[in-house]
């Protein structure tokens, strides 16, 4: 089943100027949440 556009997030690659990719919003937000939890542990 095809996903709708509102289920995608535009992701920018910091290593390649002006390059963007549309990624699955649910997976992206799960990855972002996990990453921020790990980073928060290093600030103590």
N, C-alpha and C positions, 0 to 999 in steps of 0.2 A: 504494500500500500504506500503510495507517495505521501510525503510529508508536506504540509503547508508552509508557506514562507514565514509565518509567525512562529514557527517552531525552530527557526534558524537564527544564528547570531553571526554578525560579521566580525571576523577575527583578523587582526592586522599582524603581519610578521615584522618584528622589529629589525630583523636582519636583511630584509629586502624592502627598500622604500616603495611605497605605494602599492604593495601587494596585499590583497585581502582575500580571505577565504570564508565561505559560508559553512558553518558547522552546526551540528545538532545542539540546540539550546539546552536541553536537559543534561546531556553529557558534559557540555561545557560548564554549566553551573555547578554540577557535582564535582568536577575537577577543580574549579576555582575555589569552592568551599573547602575541599580537602587541602589544597595548597595553602590557603590562608590560615588554616588551623595549624599546619606544620610551621609556617613562618612565625606565627604568634608565639610558639614555643621557644623560639630562638631569641626573642626580645627580652626575656626575663633576666 
